[in-house]
Amino acid sequence: MKRFFNDVKKYWKYIMYATKSELKNEIINSYLGWLWLILEPLAFMLIYTFIATVVFNSNVPYFPVFVFVGLTCWNFFNKMIVASVKLVSSNRDTVTKVYLPKFVLLFVKMGVNIFKMLVSLCMVFIFMLFYRVPLTWNLLYIIPILIILIVITFGFSSIIMHYGVFMEDLVNLTNIFMKLLFYMTGIFYDIASRIEGVYRFILLDVNPIANIIYNMRRVVIYGIGPSNISLFIWFVLGLGVCAIGIRTIYKYENTYVKVMR
């Protein structure tokens, strides 16, 4: 792990520059520019709110905020996982011409999506004010919850990025799995109140993203402290997954170029 931290320190300026560059490229290539960062989560929030409240008669309080919180966390995780599958091959020119620790590519992509997530969180606060959601000091728990989300996301993304180099079909498998996971994560329904028994344990405790969204909603909407035990467990597990992913990348990154030729 010492090598990892040394490389992060060494390539930090490159990571920041590449992150800003990728963000600018996305904005330039979009007609709506920066506005799209707001319109995308807002559009999905309106769609899911309509489906849940009109079609399924959901009575969850502050439902637009409820959905927006879920989408904010989910979009970050989903975009990172999906992008990581082909992250090495999509940066073929960089990977084949100069040596770059491959996890640096993940940091760049993560920086872009963290920025988008923060924009979405700003929208959450605006909706909280609009719907008069009570503000409490428990909102400060957002910071550690986001850190846990980032740790878990980086860990799983690093492993998927590695196997994505060797498995062409992993793209299709990942897309199918993420669609399944979306409906099991409770983006537009409350797992804690609707599911009971062993299924509740599987959906809420075994699924780290569902657990993070559940705790995020507790501190944002209901003003309740998070479930510290479950979050701590997933933080430790996330660090373990990160360690496995980093070691795997370091061990096999020299073979990536050979596979892509």
C-alpha positions in Angstrom: 0.0 0.0 0.0 3.0 2.3 0.5 3.6 2.2 -3.3 0.0 3.1 -3.8 0.1 6.3 -1.7 3.5 7.3 -3.2 1.9 7.0 -6.7 -1.1 9.0 -5.6 1.2 11.7 -4.4 3.3 11.5 -7.6 0.4 11.7 -10.0 -1.9 13.9 -8.1 -1.4 16.9 -10.4 -2.0 14.8 -13.4 -5.2 13.5 -11.8 -6.5 17.0 -11.1 -5.6 18.2 -14.6 -7.1 15.2 -16.4 -10.3 15.5 -14.3 -10.8 19.1 -15.2 -10.0 18.3 -18.8 -12.6 15.5 -19.0 -15.3 17.7 -17.4 -14.6 20.5 -19.9 -14.8 18.0 -22.8 -18.2 16.7 -21.6 -19.5 20.2 -21.3 -18.2 21.3 -24.7 -19.7 18.3 -26.4 -23.1 18.9 -24.9 -25.6 21.5 -26.2 -26.9 22.3 -22.7 -23.4 22.5 -21.2 -23.3 22.8 -17.4 -27.1 22.9 -17.3 -27.2 19.2 -18.2 -25.6 18.3 -14.8 -28.8 19.6 -13.2 -31.4 18.5 -15.8 -30.3 14.8 -15.9 -31.0 14.0 -12.2 -34.0 16.3 -12.1 -35.6 14.6 -15.1 -35.2 11.1 -13.6 -36.5 12.4 -10.2 -39.7 13.7 -11.9 -40.2 10.4 -13.8 -39.8 8.2 -10.7 -41.9 10.6 -8.6 -44.7 10.4 -11.1 -44.5 6.6 -11.3 -44.5 6.1 -7.5 -47.0 8.7 -6.5 -49.5 8.5 -9.4 -49.2 4.9 -10.5 -48.4 3.1 -7.2 -49.9 5.7 -4.8 -46.8 6.0 -2.6 -47.3 7.9 0.7 -43.6 8.4 1.5 -43.1 11.9 3.0 -41.1 14.4 1.0 -41.0 11.9 -1.8 -39.2 14.1 -4.4 -36.3 14.6 -1.9 -36.5 10.9 -1.1 -36.0 9.9 -4.7 -33.3 12.6 -5.3 -31.2 11.3 -2.4 -31.4 7.8 -3.8 -30.6 8.8 -7.4 -27.6 11.0 -6.2 -25.9 8.0 -4.6 -26.9 5.5 -7.2 -25.9 7.5 -10.2 -22.4 7.9 -8.8 -22.0 4.2 -8.1 -23.6 3.1 -11.3 -21.7 5.4 -13.6 -18.4 4.4 -12.0 -19.1 0.6 -12.2 -20.3 0.8 -15.8 -17.4 3.1 -17.0 -14.7 1.0 -15.2 -15.4 -2.1 -17.4 -13.8 -0.5 -20.4 -11.8 2.2 -18.7 -8.4 0.7 -19.7 -9.3 0.0 -23.3 -10.9 3.4 -23.8 -7.6 5.0 -22.7 -5.6 2.7 -25.0 -3.4 5.6 -26.4 -2.4 6.7 -22.9 -1.8 3.2 -21.6 0.3 1.9 -24.5 2.5 5.0 -24.9 3.5 5.9 -21.3 3.5 4.2 -17.9 0.7 5.3 -15.7 -0.6 3.4 -12.7 -4.0 2.2 -14.0 -5.9 3.2 -10.8 -5.1 6.8 -11.8 -7.6 6.3 -14.6 -10.2 5.4 -11.9 -9.3 8.5 -9.9 -9.9 10.7 -12.9 -13.2 9.2 -13.7 -14.2 9.3 -10.0 -13.3 13.0 -9.8 -15.6 13.7 -12.7 -18.5 11.8 -11.1 -17.8 13.2 -7.6 -18.3 16.7 -9.0 -21.6 15.6 -10.6 -22.7 14.0 -7.4 -21.9 17.3 -5.5 -24.0 19.2 -8.0 -26.9 16.7 -7.4 -26.5 17.1 -3.6 -26.9 20.9 -4.1 -30.2 20.2 -5.8 -31.2 17.9 -2.9 -30.7 20.9 -0.5 -32.7 23.2 -2.7 -35.6 20.7 -2.8 -35.3 20.3 1.0 -35.9 24.0 1.4 -38.7 24.0 -1.2 -40.5 21.1 0.5 -39.7 22.4 4.0 -37.8 19.4 5.1 -36.6 20.0 8.7 -32.9 20.7 8.9 -30.9 19.1 11.8 -27.3 18.7 12.8 -27.5 15.1 11.6 -26.9 16.5 8.1 -23.2 16.6 9.0 -23.3 12.8 8.8 -23.5 13.2 5.0 -19.7 13.7 4.9 -18.7 10.3 6.4 -21.5 8.5 4.5 -20.1 9.9 1.2 -16.6 8.9 2.1 -17.8 5.3 2.7 -19.7 5.4 -0.7 -16.5 6.6 -2.4 -14.4 3.9 -0.8 -16.8 1.1 -1.7 -17.2 2.4 -5.2 -13.4 2.7 -5.8 -12.9 -0.9 -4.5 -15.5 -2.6 -6.7 -14.5 -0.4 -9.7 -10.9 -1.3 -9.5 -11.7 -5.0 -9.5 -14.1 -4.7 -12.4 -11.6 -2.5 -14.3 -9.1 -5.3 -14.1 -11.4 -8.1 -15.3 -12.8 -5.8 -18.0 -9.4 -6.0 -19.8 -9.6 -9.7 -20.1 -13.4 -10.4 -20.4 -15.2 -8.9 -23.4 -18.6 -10.1 -22.2 -18.2 -8.3 -18.9 -19.8 -5.2 -20.3 -23.1 -7.0 -21.0 -23.0 -8.9 -17.7 -22.4 -5.6 -15.8 -25.2 -3.8 -17.5 -27.6 -6.7 -16.7 -26.4 -6.9 -13.1 -26.7 -3.1 -12.5 -30.2 -3.0 -13.8 -31.1 -5.8 -11.4 -29.3 -4.0 -8.6 -31.2 -0.8 -9.3 -34.5 -2.4 -8.5 -33.0 -4.1 -5.4 -31.6 -0.8 -4.0 -34.9 1.0 -3.2 -34.4 4.1 -5.3 -38.1 4.9 -5.4 -39.4 2.8 -2.5 -38.5 2.3 1.2 -36.9 -1.1 1.7 -37.1 -0.7 5.5 -40.9 -0.3 5.6 -41.9 -2.5 2.7 -39.7 -5.5 3.1 -39.4 -7.8 6.1 -37.5 -10.8 7.3 -34.6 -12.3 5.5 -35.4 -10.4 2.2 -35.0 -7.1 4.1 -31.6 -8.3 5.4 -30.5 -9.3 1.9 -31.7 -6.1 0.2 -30.7 -3.6 2.9 -27.7 -5.0 4.7 -26.0 -7.2 2.1 -26.4 -4.5 -0.6 -23.9 -1.7 0.4 -25.5 0.9 -1.9 -29.0 0.3 -0.5 -27.5 0.6 3.0 -25.8 3.8 2.2 -28.9 5.3 0.6 -31.0 4.2 3.6 -28.7 5.9 6.0 -28.4 9.0 3.8 -32.1 9.4 3.8 -32.2 9.0 7.6 -29.9 11.9 8.2 -31.2 14.1 5.3 -35.0 13.6 5.4 -35.8 12.2 8.8 -33.2 13.9 11.0 -32.1 10.6 12.5 -28.6 9.5 13.1 -27.3 6.7 10.8 -26.8 3.1 11.6 -23.2 3.4 12.6 -22.5 -0.4 13.0 -23.6 -1.2 9.4 -21.8 1.7 7.9 -18.6 0.9 9.9 -18.8 -2.7 8.7 -19.1 -1.6 5.0 -16.3 0.9 5.5 -14.0 -1.8 6.7 -15.1 -4.2 3.9 -14.7 -1.4 1.4 -11.1 -0.8 2.5 -10.5 -4.6 2.1 -12.0 -4.6 -1.4 -9.8 -1.5 -2.3 -6.7 -3.3 -1.1 -7.6 -6.4 -3.2 -8.3 -4.2 -6.2 -5.1 -2.2 -5.9 -2.9 -5.3 -5.4 -4.5 -7.0 -8.4 -3.9 -4.0 -10.6 -0.3 -3.6 -9.6 0.3 -7.3 -10.2 -1.2 -7.6 -13.7 -1.1 -4.0 -15.1 2.0 -4.9 -17.2 -0.1 -7.5 -19.1 -2.9 -5.1 -20.0 -1.0 -3.7 -23.0 -0.2 -7.2 -24.3 -3.9 -8.1 -24.1 -5.0 -5.0 -25.9 -2.6 -5.5 -28.9 
